[in-house]
């Protein structure tokens, strides 16, 4: 039988010959696996291209991820401002069965990528502070921003 995908590991996984835990996955393998999953997802080619572009972006080690702004939600909880595109893509991937947070946790993303993703998802500052990959300096800056927001809210009363 001819392999369906050019990546031998991806083809073996899809054929059921290996488990996802059994292979020594490289970043290229993960991209190939993501493309194979997209291919079987039922998404339009346009949506597949958007997801593929987001998944395949090369990381510039010289660049630093920006910090998301902090805001107070309707209950007064301090949160990083959620990015609506990230929220939409996560919801789309979850409902189409492409990926969820458990799937992403198995992938070789950097600590910095997880830190920014946490912010983009709109985590509360207190919740983010509990995550082992969050930088204490980012949390301190976010806490200070939340205190300023609360003080400004109180001053308006």
C-alpha positions in Angstrom: 0.0 0.0 0.0 1.4 3.4 -1.0 1.8 5.9 1.9 -0.8 8.6 1.9 1.5 11.3 3.4 5.2 12.0 2.6 6.1 11.8 6.3 6.6 8.2 7.3 5.8 8.7 11.0 2.5 10.5 10.2 1.6 7.8 7.7 2.4 5.1 10.3 0.3 6.8 12.9 -2.7 7.3 10.7 -2.4 3.6 9.6 -2.4 2.6 13.3 1.1 1.1 13.2 2.5 3.4 15.9 1.0 5.5 18.8 1.5 9.2 19.1 3.6 8.5 22.2 5.8 6.0 20.5 7.5 8.3 18.0 10.3 10.8 18.5 8.4 13.7 17.0 10.3 16.7 15.5 8.8 20.1 14.9 8.6 19.1 11.2 6.7 15.9 12.1 4.2 17.9 14.2 3.6 20.3 11.3 3.1 17.3 8.9 0.7 15.7 11.4 -1.2 19.0 11.7 -1.5 19.1 8.0 -2.7 15.5 7.8 -5.3 16.3 10.5 -6.4 19.3 8.6 -6.6 17.3 5.4 -9.1 15.0 7.1 -10.9 17.7 9.1 -13.6 18.6 6.6 -12.5 22.3 6.7 -12.5 24.3 3.5 -9.2 24.7 1.8 -9.3 28.4 2.7 -9.7 27.5 6.4 -7.0 24.9 6.2 -4.6 27.5 4.7 -5.3 29.9 7.6 -4.7 27.2 10.2 -1.6 25.9 8.3 -0.1 29.4 8.2 -0.7 29.9 11.9 0.8 26.5 12.7 3.8 26.7 10.3 5.0 30.2 11.2 8.7 30.2 11.9 9.7 31.5 15.2 12.3 34.4 15.3 14.4 33.7 18.4 15.4 37.4 18.5 11.8 38.6 19.0 10.0 38.7 22.3 6.3 38.1 22.5 4.3 41.1 23.5 2.3 41.1 26.7 -1.5 41.3 26.4 -3.3 44.2 28.0 -5.0 43.6 31.3 -8.7 44.3 31.8 -11.4 43.8 34.5 -14.3 41.5 33.5 -17.9 42.2 34.5 -17.2 40.4 37.9 -14.1 42.6 38.5 -11.7 39.7 37.9 -8.4 40.9 36.3 -7.7 39.0 33.1 -5.4 39.3 30.1 -7.4 40.6 27.2 -8.5 37.6 25.1 -7.7 37.7 21.4 -11.0 36.9 19.5 -9.2 35.2 16.6 -7.4 32.8 19.0 -10.7 32.1 20.7 -12.4 31.5 17.4 -9.7 29.2 16.1 -9.6 27.2 19.4 -13.4 26.8 19.3 -13.3 25.8 15.6 -10.5 23.2 16.2 -12.3 21.8 19.2 -15.7 21.4 17.5 -14.1 19.9 14.3 -12.1 17.5 16.5 -8.8 18.8 15.2 -7.2 19.8 18.5 -7.9 20.9 22.0 -5.7 22.0 24.9 -4.8 18.4 25.7 -3.6 17.9 22.1 -1.6 21.1 22.2 0.0 20.1 25.5 1.7 17.1 23.7 3.3 19.4 21.1 6.8 20.9 21.5 6.0 24.5 22.0 8.3 26.8 23.9 7.6 28.2 27.4 7.3 31.6 25.8 4.7 30.4 23.3 2.6 28.9 26.1 3.0 32.1 28.1 1.7 34.2 25.3 -1.0 31.7 24.3 -2.3 31.8 28.0 -2.6 35.6 27.7 -4.3 35.4 24.3 -6.8 33.0 25.7 -7.9 35.6 28.3 -6.8 33.8 31.4 -7.3 35.5 34.7 -4.2 36.9 36.3 -4.6 34.7 39.3 -5.1 31.6 37.2 -2.1 32.4 35.0 0.0 32.8 38.1 -0.6 29.2 39.0 0.8 27.9 35.7 4.4 26.7 35.9 5.5 28.3 32.6 4.3 31.8 33.4 7.1 34.3 34.1 6.8 35.9 37.5 7.7 39.3 36.0 4.8 39.2 33.6 2.5 38.3 36.5 3.8 41.2 38.6 3.3 43.6 35.7 -0.2 42.3 35.2 -1.0 42.5 38.9 0.2 46.2 38.9 -2.0 47.0 35.9 -5.0 45.3 37.6 -4.4 47.4 40.7 -4.3 50.6 38.6 -7.6 49.6 36.9 -9.3 48.9 40.2 -8.1 52.2 41.6 -9.4 54.1 38.5 -12.7 52.3 38.8 -13.0 53.2 42.4 -12.1 56.8 41.7 -15.0 57.0 39.1 -17.6 56.0 41.8 
